[in-house]
């Protein structure tokens, strides 16, 4: 029986007819909130600091080629999100087979892990050691599960953790697995264990749809995820809202317990917008820096303690088709810097305009300002081309062109101290009754696109009289909240 949503302890200002709403950020959460609010009759302005919509869900373009900034499969059990996707995109969705594998020392392993595939690929001796390690973890589990290593080792065994989790995870986050909170593992690897894979091998091979991670088909916008948000912005404009690009927020003016105005840096100089509500998807650290007057020192220190992992994708164009069947391949093989490789031909043929060509996206995780981030585009294209050959995925001579897109603050880091810092900041933000943080960076929560959208929906509902605790939304939410959410048939209700 689904549990009831936890009511929010926070009191927010109600949305009234004619209220002006500023939405900071033109990603999935911000545009979802703007779309619902403009449908409800509010006067909405979206302030996006860059030239692109969609945030990390944008679709970049280069010489007619379209490619994702990180892969985005459209699959959800959150009914309001599902309905909104189809309301915006309509017949532009296509159905795509799901396939992703792990590349480890020249061999491929299915992901999510399947017992027989993993053990047979590792060989008899290594497999025996993996099973023994797993048995040891079941008999003598680590009594403490504070970090990622402890959480995964208790469910898969230490040896399998070292093979399939440690190298890749530390490449992604740039910190040891012992410094990553266990709650991140619980959020991202839910319902999977080696025991389930062994005992239910047949059903796992069929990729049971009962487990979200194992879906074998997903929806996808024909021209990439950015198409969804480009069309959403068009709908907002047709309904009377504004979506302003290159409007980078610099200050959020507050008076007492309310936000009253937002200032932006634009190509035409500074602009100031007054409003009755502010919805923020900007990184929590940046939000606190922008508040005026500044919060007390403890809040500022907590915000500065929140960390982010940055990201870049090198898109390579190759003069050959059908390189490999995967949507993406996780690179666990040591000795290369690339973390994941996407094959955009296998997402949608419409994203690759030339016959006989393939567009690959090699993803690199980094920190803004480090060696990877500051490398020139030419150096990064050369590195990606070389590593493609080292991995045996394609002949480097097939590469005919390439480009680079950098994405700062792509991933909020769940380190050992983030929760304490976030709680301190949240206590301050919760005291501003018309400021509503939503989305991945807006709440420093590693949510998928659908859950980021759900936080925006719930914030709008709260402005219309509901009392959802938006901070409780996470990757388990569609399971224990599905019934309650389905009961709310319309997210866009008339304002009072």
C-alpha positions as CSV (number, residue, x, y, z in Angstrom):
1,X,0.0,0.0,0.0
2,X,1.6,3.3,-1.0
3,X,2.5,5.6,1.8
4,X,1.0,9.1,2.0
5,X,3.2,12.0,1.0
6,X,4.9,13.6,4.0
7,X,3.3,17.0,4.5
8,X,5.7,20.0,4.3
9,X,6.5,21.8,7.5
10,X,7.1,24.9,5.4
11,X,4.5,27.6,4.9
12,X,4.6,29.2,1.5
13,X,2.9,32.3,0.0
14,X,-0.2,31.4,-2.0
15,X,-0.3,32.1,-5.7
16,X,-2.8,34.8,-6.4
17,X,-4.4,36.0,-9.7
18,X,-2.0,38.3,-11.5
19,X,1.1,37.4,-9.5
20,X,4.4,37.8,-11.2
21,X,6.7,34.7,-11.0
22,X,10.4,34.6,-11.9
23,X,11.8,31.3,-12.8
24,X,15.6,31.1,-12.5
25,X,16.9,28.5,-15.0
26,X,15.6,27.1,-18.3
27,X,16.2,23.4,-17.5
28,X,13.6,20.6,-17.0
29,X,12.5,21.8,-13.5
30,X,12.4,25.5,-14.3
31,X,10.5,25.1,-17.6
32,X,8.1,22.6,-16.1
33,X,7.2,25.1,-13.3
34,X,6.9,27.9,-15.9
35,X,4.7,25.9,-18.1
36,X,2.3,24.9,-15.4
37,X,2.2,28.4,-13.9
38,X,1.5,30.2,-17.2
39,X,-1.3,27.7,-17.9
40,X,-2.7,28.7,-14.5
41,X,-2.8,32.3,-15.5
42,X,0.4,33.6,-13.7
43,X,2.7,36.2,-15.3
44,X,5.8,34.1,-15.8
45,X,9.4,35.1,-16.8
46,X,12.1,32.5,-17.2
47,X,15.7,33.8,-16.8
48,X,18.2,31.5,-18.4
49,X,21.9,32.5,-18.1
50,X,23.1,30.7,-21.2
51,X,22.1,30.6,-24.9
52,X,20.7,27.1,-24.5
53,X,17.6,25.6,-22.9
54,X,17.4,22.3,-21.2
55,X,20.3,22.5,-18.7
56,X,22.1,19.2,-18.6
57,X,19.1,17.8,-20.6
58,X,19.9,20.1,-23.6
59,X,20.7,18.8,-27.0
60,X,23.8,20.5,-28.5
61,X,24.1,21.0,-32.3
62,X,27.2,21.0,-34.5
63,X,27.0,21.1,-38.3
64,X,23.6,19.6,-38.3
65,X,24.5,16.8,-35.8
66,X,22.6,16.8,-32.5
67,X,23.9,15.2,-29.4
68,X,23.0,14.9,-25.7
69,X,24.9,16.3,-22.8
70,X,24.7,13.0,-20.9
71,X,22.1,10.4,-22.0
72,X,18.5,10.9,-21.1
73,X,16.1,8.0,-21.4
74,X,12.5,9.0,-21.0
75,X,11.0,6.5,-18.7
76,X,9.0,7.2,-15.5
77,X,6.4,5.8,-13.2
78,X,5.4,9.4,-12.2
79,X,2.1,9.8,-14.0
80,X,1.9,13.6,-14.0
81,X,5.4,13.7,-15.6
82,X,4.4,11.1,-18.2
83,X,1.3,13.1,-19.2
84,X,3.3,16.3,-19.4
85,X,5.9,14.8,-21.7
86,X,3.3,13.7,-24.1
87,X,1.3,17.0,-23.8
88,X,4.4,18.9,-24.9
89,X,6.0,16.6,-27.4
90,X,3.0,14.7,-28.8
91,X,4.0,12.4,-31.8
92,X,7.6,13.4,-31.7
93,X,8.4,10.6,-29.3
94,X,10.0,7.4,-30.7
95,X,10.5,4.1,-29.0
96,X,14.2,3.1,-28.5
97,X,15.6,-0.3,-27.5
98,X,17.7,-0.1,-24.3
99,X,21.2,-1.5,-24.2
100,X,24.1,-0.5,-22.2
101,X,27.2,-2.4,-21.2
102,X,30.4,-2.2,-19.2
103,X,33.8,-2.2,-21.0
104,X,36.4,-3.8,-18.7
105,X,39.8,-4.9,-19.9
106,X,38.6,-5.7,-23.5
107,X,35.4,-7.5,-22.5
108,X,31.8,-6.4,-22.3
109,X,29.5,-7.0,-19.4
110,X,25.8,-6.3,-19.4
111,X,24.6,-3.4,-17.2
112,X,22.7,-3.8,-14.9
113,X,24.8,-6.7,-14.0
114,X,23.5,-10.2,-14.8
115,X,25.0,-13.1,-12.8
116,X,25.8,-15.5,-15.5
117,X,27.1,-12.8,-17.9
118,X,29.3,-11.2,-15.3
119,X,30.7,-14.5,-13.8
120,X,31.4,-16.2,-17.2
121,X,33.1,-13.0,-18.5
122,X,35.4,-12.8,-15.6
123,X,36.6,-16.4,-15.9
124,X,36.5,-19.4,-13.6
125,X,39.1,-18.3,-11.0
126,X,37.9,-14.7,-10.8
127,X,34.3,-15.9,-10.6
128,X,35.0,-18.2,-7.8
129,X,36.7,-15.4,-5.9
130,X,33.7,-13.1,-6.6
131,X,31.2,-15.7,-5.2
132,X,33.4,-16.3,-2.2
133,X,33.6,-12.6,-1.6
134,X,29.9,-12.3,-1.9
135,X,29.3,-15.2,0.6
136,X,31.7,-13.5,3.0
137,X,29.7,-10.3,2.8
138,X,26.5,-12.1,3.5
139,X,27.9,-13.9,6.5
140,X,29.9,-11.0,7.9
141,X,28.5,-7.8,6.5
142,X,29.9,-4.5,7.4
143,X,27.6,-3.4,10.3
144,X,28.0,0.3,9.2
145,X,26.7,1.5,5.8
146,X,27.8,5.2,5.8
147,X,29.6,5.3,2.5
148,X,29.3,4.0,-1.0
149,X,32.0,1.3,-0.6
150,X,30.3,-0.2,2.4
151,X,26.8,-0.1,0.9
152,X,27.9,-1.8,-2.4
153,X,30.2,-4.3,-0.8
154,X,27.5,-5.5,1.5
155,X,25.3,-6.3,-1.5
156,X,27.8,-7.5,-4.1
157,X,30.9,-8.4,-2.2
158,X,34.2,-6.5,-2.0
159,X,35.7,-8.1,-5.0
160,X,32.9,-7.3,-7.4
161,X,32.8,-3.8,-5.9
162,X,36.5,-3.4,-6.8
163,X,35.9,-4.7,-10.4
164,X,32.6,-3.0,-11.4
165,X,32.1,-0.1,-9.1
166,X,35.2,1.4,-7.6
167,X,37.1,2.6,-10.6
168,X,34.2,4.0,-12.5
169,X,32.6,5.7,-9.5
170,X,35.8,7.4,-8.5
171,X,36.3,8.5,-12.1
172,X,32.9,10.1,-12.1
173,X,33.1,11.8,-8.8
174,X,36.8,12.5,-8.4
175,X,36.8,11.5,-4.7
176,X,37.3,8.1,-3.0
177,X,34.3,5.8,-2.7
178,X,34.7,6.0,1.1
179,X,33.9,9.7,0.9
180,X,30.6,9.2,-1.0
181,X,27.5,8.9,1.1
182,X,25.7,5.5,1.1
183,X,22.4,7.3,0.4
184,X,23.6,8.1,-3.1
185,X,24.2,4.3,-3.8
186,X,20.7,3.5,-2.4
187,X,19.2,6.1,-4.7
188,X,21.1,5.0,-7.9
189,X,21.4,1.2,-7.5
190,X,18.0,0.4,-6.0
191,X,16.5,-3.1,-5.9
192,X,19.6,-4.8,-7.4
193,X,21.9,-7.3,-5.7
194,X,24.0,-10.3,-6.8
195,X,21.7,-12.6,-4.9
196,X,18.7,-11.4,-6.9
197,X,20.6,-11.8,-10.1
198,X,21.6,-15.4,-9.2
199,X,18.3,-16.5,-7.9
200,X,16.2,-14.8,-10.6
201,X,18.6,-15.2,-13.5
202,X,15.8,-16.0,-16.0
203,X,13.7,-13.0,-15.1
204,X,16.8,-10.7,-15.0
205,X,17.7,-11.9,-18.5
206,X,14.2,-10.7,-19.6
207,X,14.9,-7.3,-17.9
208,X,11.8,-7.3,-15.8
209,X,9.9,-4.0,-15.9
210,X,9.2,-4.4,-12.2
211,X,12.7,-2.9,-11.5
212,X,13.2,0.6,-13.0
213,X,16.8,0.0,-13.9
214,X,16.0,-3.0,-16.0
215,X,13.6,-1.5,-18.6
216,X,14.3,-2.9,-22.1
217,X,12.7,0.0,-24.1
218,X,12.2,3.7,-23.5
219,X,10.7,6.8,-25.1
220,X,13.0,9.4,-26.6
221,X,12.3,12.7,-28.4
222,X,13.1,12.2,-32.1
223,X,15.6,15.1,-32.1
224,X,17.0,14.5,-28.6
225,X,15.9,15.7,-25.1
226,X,16.5,19.3,-26.0
227,X,13.6,19.1,-28.4
228,X,11.3,18.7,-25.4
229,X,12.5,21.9,-23.7
230,X,12.6,23.9,-26.9
231,X,9.0,23.1,-27.6
232,X,8.1,23.7,-24.0
233,X,9.6,27.2,-24.2
234,X,7.6,27.9,-27.4
235,X,4.4,26.9,-25.6
236,X,5.2,29.2,-22.7
237,X,5.7,32.1,-25.0
238,X,2.4,31.4,-26.9
239,X,0.6,31.4,-23.5
240,X,2.0,34.8,-22.7
241,X,5.1,34.0,-20.7
242,X,8.6,35.1,-21.4
243,X,11.7,32.9,-21.8
244,X,14.8,35.2,-21.8
245,X,18.2,33.7,-22.7
246,X,21.6,35.2,-21.6
247,X,20.0,36.6,-18.4
248,X,22.4,35.4,-15.7
249,X,21.1,36.0,-12.2
250,X,23.5,38.0,-10.0
251,X,21.3,39.1,-7.1
252,X,18.1,38.0,-5.4
253,X,16.8,40.9,-3.3
254,X,14.9,40.0,-0.1
255,X,13.0,42.1,2.3
256,X,12.2,40.4,5.6
257,X,11.0,36.8,4.8
258,X,10.2,37.4,1.2
259,X,12.1,37.7,-2.1
260,X,11.1,40.9,-3.9
261,X,13.3,41.2,-7.0
262,X,16.0,39.6,-9.1
263,X,18.8,41.3,-10.9
264,X,20.5,39.8,-14.0
265,X,23.5,40.4,-16.1
266,X,22.6,40.5,-19.8
267,X,24.2,41.6,-23.1
268,X,22.3,44.9,-22.7
269,X,23.6,45.4,-19.2
270,X,22.0,44.8,-15.8
271,X,18.2,44.3,-15.6
272,X,16.0,44.1,-12.6
273,X,12.7,42.2,-12.3
274,X,10.2,42.5,-9.5
275,X,8.0,39.5,-8.6
276,X,5.7,38.0,-6.0
277,X,7.3,34.5,-6.3
278,X,10.8,33.2,-7.3
279,X,11.4,29.6,-8.4
280,X,15.1,28.8,-8.4
281,X,17.0,26.0,-10.1
282,X,20.4,27.7,-9.8
283,X,23.0,25.7,-7.7
284,X,22.4,26.1,-4.0
285,X,25.8,27.5,-3.5
286,X,25.2,30.2,-6.2
287,X,21.7,30.9,-4.7
288,X,23.1,31.7,-1.3
289,X,25.9,33.9,-2.8
290,X,23.2,35.8,-4.7
291,X,20.9,36.6,-1.7
292,X,20.8,40.2,-0.7
293,X,21.2,41.1,2.1
294,X,23.6,38.2,2.6
295,X,22.6,35.5,5.1
296,X,24.5,35.0,8.3
297,X,28.0,33.6,8.2
298,X,27.1,30.0,9.1
299,X,24.7,29.8,6.2
300,X,27.3,31.2,3.8
301,X,30.0,28.8,5.1
302,X,27.6,25.9,4.7
303,X,26.8,26.9,1.1
304,X,30.5,27.1,0.3
305,X,30.9,23.6,1.6
306,X,28.6,22.2,-1.1
307,X,30.7,20.7,-3.9
308,X,29.9,19.9,-7.6
309,X,31.4,17.7,-10.3
310,X,31.7,19.2,-13.7
311,X,31.5,17.4,-17.0
312,X,32.4,17.7,-20.7
313,X,31.4,15.7,-23.8
314,X,33.6,15.3,-26.9
315,X,31.4,14.6,-29.9
316,X,33.3,12.7,-32.6
317,X,32.0,12.2,-36.1
318,X,33.2,8.9,-37.8
319,X,32.8,7.8,-41.4
320,X,31.3,4.4,-40.5
321,X,27.9,3.2,-39.2
322,X,27.0,0.3,-36.9
323,X,30.0,0.6,-34.6
324,X,28.3,-1.0,-31.6
325,X,24.7,-1.6,-30.6
326,X,24.6,0.2,-27.2
327,X,23.0,3.5,-26.3
328,X,26.1,3.9,-24.2
329,X,29.1,2.0,-22.8
330,X,30.4,2.5,-19.3
331,X,34.2,2.5,-19.4
332,X,35.6,0.7,-16.3
333,X,38.9,-0.2,-18.1
334,X,41.8,1.5,-16.3
335,X,44.3,3.6,-18.2
336,X,41.9,5.9,-20.0
337,X,40.1,9.1,-18.8
338,X,36.8,8.7,-20.6
339,X,34.0,7.6,-18.4
340,X,31.2,6.8,-20.8
341,X,30.7,6.6,-24.5
342,X,27.3,7.3,-26.2
343,X,26.3,6.2,-29.7
344,X,23.8,8.8,-30.9
345,X,22.9,6.7,-33.9
346,X,21.4,4.3,-31.5
347,X,19.3,7.0,-29.8
348,X,17.7,8.4,-32.9
349,X,18.8,8.3,-36.6
350,X,17.4,11.8,-37.0
351,X,20.2,13.2,-34.8
352,X,22.8,12.1,-37.4
353,X,22.1,13.9,-40.7
354,X,24.6,12.1,-43.0
355,X,24.3,8.5,-44.1
356,X,27.3,6.3,-43.5
357,X,28.3,8.4,-40.4
358,X,28.2,7.8,-36.7
359,X,28.3,10.5,-33.9
360,X,29.8,9.3,-30.6
361,X,29.8,11.3,-27.4
362,X,32.8,10.6,-25.1
363,X,32.1,11.9,-21.6
364,X,34.7,13.1,-19.3
365,X,34.1,14.0,-15.6
366,X,36.3,16.7,-14.2
367,X,36.4,19.8,-12.0
368,X,36.1,23.2,-13.5
369,X,39.6,24.6,-13.9
370,X,41.5,21.2,-13.8
371,X,43.6,19.9,-16.6
372,X,40.8,18.3,-18.6
373,X,38.5,21.3,-18.3
374,X,41.2,23.8,-19.4
375,X,42.4,21.7,-22.3
376,X,41.7,23.2,-25.7
377,X,39.0,21.7,-27.9
378,X,41.6,20.4,-30.3
379,X,43.5,18.6,-27.5
380,X,40.3,17.1,-26.2
381,X,39.2,15.8,-29.6
382,X,42.7,14.3,-30.0
383,X,42.5,12.7,-26.6
384,X,39.0,11.2,-27.3
385,X,40.1,9.9,-30.7
386,X,43.2,8.2,-29.2
387,X,41.2,6.6,-26.3
388,X,38.6,5.3,-28.7
389,X,41.4,3.4,-30.4
390,X,42.9,2.2,-27.2
391,X,39.6,0.7,-26.2
392,X,39.2,-1.0,-29.5
393,X,35.8,0.5,-30.2
394,X,36.8,2.2,-33.5
395,X,39.8,2.9,-35.7
396,X,40.9,6.5,-34.9
397,X,41.4,7.0,-38.7
398,X,37.6,6.9,-39.1
399,X,37.3,10.2,-37.1
400,X,36.6,13.1,-39.5
401,X,35.5,15.9,-37.1
402,X,34.7,16.7,-33.5
403,X,33.6,19.3,-31.1
404,X,33.4,19.9,-27.3
405,X,30.7,21.0,-24.9
406,X,31.4,21.8,-21.3
407,X,28.8,21.6,-18.6
408,X,29.7,23.2,-15.2
409,X,28.1,21.9,-12.0
410,X,26.5,18.9,-13.7
411,X,26.5,16.7,-10.6
412,X,25.9,17.7,-6.9
413,X,28.4,15.7,-4.8
414,X,27.2,13.6,-1.9
415,X,30.3,13.7,0.2
416,X,30.6,12.9,3.9
417,X,29.6,16.5,5.0
418,X,27.1,17.6,2.3
419,X,24.0,16.7,4.4
420,X,25.0,18.9,7.3
421,X,25.7,21.8,5.0
422,X,22.5,21.3,3.0
423,X,20.4,21.2,6.1
424,X,21.8,24.5,7.3
425,X,21.2,26.2,4.0
426,X,17.7,24.7,3.7
427,X,16.7,26.0,7.1
428,X,17.5,29.5,5.9
429,X,15.8,29.1,2.5
430,X,12.7,27.6,4.0
431,X,12.3,30.9,5.9
432,X,11.8,32.8,2.7
433,X,8.2,32.1,2.0
434,X,8.0,32.9,-1.7
435,X,11.4,31.4,-2.7
436,X,11.0,27.9,-4.1
437,X,14.2,25.8,-4.9
438,X,13.5,23.0,-7.3
439,X,15.5,20.6,-9.6
440,X,18.8,18.8,-9.3
441,X,21.1,21.7,-8.6
442,X,18.3,23.8,-7.1
443,X,18.1,21.3,-4.3
444,X,21.5,19.7,-4.4
445,X,19.9,16.3,-5.1
446,X,21.0,13.8,-7.7
447,X,17.5,13.4,-9.2
448,X,16.8,12.2,-12.7
449,X,14.9,14.4,-15.1
450,X,11.5,13.1,-14.1
451,X,12.1,13.6,-10.4
452,X,13.5,17.1,-11.1
453,X,10.2,17.9,-12.9
454,X,8.2,16.4,-10.0
455,X,9.9,18.8,-7.5
456,X,8.7,21.7,-9.8
457,X,5.2,20.3,-10.0
458,X,4.9,19.9,-6.3
459,X,6.2,23.4,-5.7
460,X,3.5,24.8,-8.0
461,X,0.9,22.6,-6.2
462,X,2.1,24.0,-2.9
463,X,1.6,27.5,-4.2
464,X,-1.9,26.5,-5.0
465,X,-2.7,25.2,-1.5
466,X,-1.1,21.7,-1.3
467,X,1.5,20.8,1.4
468,X,4.0,18.4,-0.3
469,X,7.5,18.1,1.2
470,X,9.4,18.7,-2.0
471,X,12.7,17.7,-0.4
472,X,11.4,14.2,0.0
473,X,11.3,13.6,-3.7
474,X,14.0,11.1,-4.8
475,X,14.5,8.2,-7.1
476,X,12.3,5.9,-4.9
477,X,9.4,8.4,-5.1
478,X,7.5,6.9,-7.9
479,X,7.0,3.7,-6.0
480,X,5.8,4.9,-2.6
481,X,4.0,7.9,-3.9
482,X,2.5,6.7,-7.2
483,X,-1.1,6.4,-6.1
484,X,-1.3,9.8,-4.4
485,X,0.3,11.5,-7.4
486,X,-2.1,9.8,-9.9
487,X,-5.0,11.1,-7.9
488,X,-3.9,14.6,-8.9
489,X,-5.1,14.6,-12.5
490,X,-4.3,18.2,-13.3
491,X,-1.2,20.0,-12.2
492,X,-2.3,23.2,-13.7
493,X,-5.2,24.5,-11.6
494,X,-6.7,28.0,-11.8
495,X,-5.2,30.4,-9.4
496,X,-7.4,31.8,-6.7
